[in-house]
Amino acid sequence: MRACPPLPRALPTPLGPVKVRRTPDLKTSAGDACCGICHWDEGLIEISADLEDGQAWATLFHEYTHMLLFNAGLNVTLGPTVQESVCDVIGTGMAHLVVQRTLTRPAPR
């Protein structure tokens, strides 16, 4: 399998760019190890530097979805369980496109 491209350093959102940072030994504010954190107020997504490429992409898209839901005000209306499920589905699906290089191939004719 070909290697995944590196994660971008930033991603656009309707409310402006969001920085992306790989962080070794990433932990939540409670001190628990985690794969990613979305800092809405800082416009920052942190991804654990300990993840393999495919998982890092899935986590990036998961956290990016959290950011988009926050930007749209849906983080308030969706309960935490639904929000996590939505972020997991979108994160996994979008990462699959990156891993398979679907987004970088020319469209079929």
C-alpha positions as CSV (number, residue, x, y, z in Angstrom):
1,M,0.0,0.0,0.0
2,R,1.2,3.5,-0.8
3,A,2.0,5.9,2.0
4,C,-0.6,8.5,2.9
5,P,0.2,12.1,2.3
6,P,1.2,14.1,5.4
7,L,-1.5,15.9,7.3
8,P,-2.1,19.5,6.3
9,R,-0.8,22.2,8.6
10,A,-4.2,24.0,8.4
11,L,-7.7,23.4,7.0
12,P,-10.3,26.0,5.9
13,T,-13.7,26.4,7.6
14,P,-16.5,28.8,6.9
15,L,-15.3,30.8,9.9
16,G,-11.6,30.9,9.0
17,P,-8.6,28.6,8.9
18,V,-8.0,25.9,11.6
19,K,-4.4,25.0,12.5
20,V,-3.5,21.3,12.6
21,R,-0.7,20.1,14.9
22,R,0.7,16.7,15.6
23,T,1.4,16.4,19.3
24,P,3.4,13.6,21.0
25,D,1.9,12.0,24.0
26,L,-1.5,13.9,23.5
27,K,-3.7,14.0,26.6
28,T,-7.1,15.4,27.4
29,S,-7.5,18.2,30.0
30,A,-8.2,15.3,32.5
31,G,-4.9,13.7,31.7
32,D,-6.2,10.8,29.6
33,A,-4.4,9.7,26.5
34,C,-6.4,10.5,23.3
35,C,-6.1,10.4,19.5
36,G,-7.2,14.0,18.9
37,I,-8.6,17.2,20.4
38,C,-10.6,20.0,18.8
39,H,-9.9,23.3,20.4
40,W,-12.9,25.4,19.1
41,D,-11.9,28.6,20.9
42,E,-8.3,28.5,19.6
43,G,-9.1,27.3,16.0
44,L,-6.7,24.4,16.5
45,I,-6.9,20.6,16.0
46,E,-4.3,18.5,17.7
47,I,-3.6,15.0,16.5
48,S,-1.5,12.4,18.4
49,A,1.9,12.0,16.8
50,D,1.8,8.4,17.9
51,L,-0.9,7.4,15.4
52,E,-0.1,5.7,12.1
53,D,-1.0,7.6,9.0
54,G,-4.5,6.2,8.2
55,Q,-5.6,6.6,11.8
56,A,-4.2,10.1,11.9
57,W,-6.3,11.1,8.9
58,A,-9.4,9.5,10.4
59,T,-8.8,11.4,13.6
60,L,-8.2,14.6,11.7
61,F,-11.5,14.4,9.9
62,H,-13.3,13.3,13.1
63,E,-12.0,16.4,14.9
64,Y,-12.6,18.6,11.8
65,T,-16.2,17.5,11.9
66,H,-16.4,18.6,15.5
67,M,-15.1,22.0,14.4
68,L,-17.7,22.3,11.6
69,L,-20.5,21.3,13.9
70,F,-19.4,23.9,16.4
71,N,-19.1,26.5,13.7
72,A,-22.7,25.7,12.6
73,G,-24.0,25.7,16.2
74,L,-25.0,22.1,16.0
75,N,-22.7,21.0,18.9
76,V,-25.4,22.4,21.2
77,T,-28.4,20.7,19.5
78,L,-26.8,17.3,19.0
79,G,-26.2,15.2,22.1
80,P,-22.7,13.9,22.8
81,T,-23.5,10.4,21.6
82,V,-25.0,11.5,18.3
83,Q,-22.2,14.0,17.8
84,E,-19.5,11.3,18.3
85,S,-21.2,8.9,16.0
86,V,-21.5,11.5,13.3
87,C,-17.8,12.5,13.7
88,D,-16.8,8.8,13.6
89,V,-18.7,8.0,10.4
90,I,-17.5,11.1,8.6
91,G,-13.9,10.8,9.9
92,T,-13.6,7.2,8.9
93,G,-15.3,7.7,5.5
94,M,-13.1,10.7,4.5
95,A,-9.9,9.0,5.7
96,H,-10.8,6.0,3.5
97,L,-10.8,8.4,0.5
98,V,-7.3,9.7,1.5
99,V,-5.9,6.3,2.1
100,Q,-7.2,5.0,-1.2
101,R,-5.9,8.2,-2.9
102,T,-9.5,8.7,-4.3
103,L,-9.3,12.4,-4.0
104,T,-6.0,12.7,-5.9
105,R,-6.9,10.5,-8.9
106,P,-8.5,12.0,-12.1
107,A,-12.2,11.4,-12.3
108,P,-13.3,8.5,-14.5
109,R,-14.6,9.4,-17.9
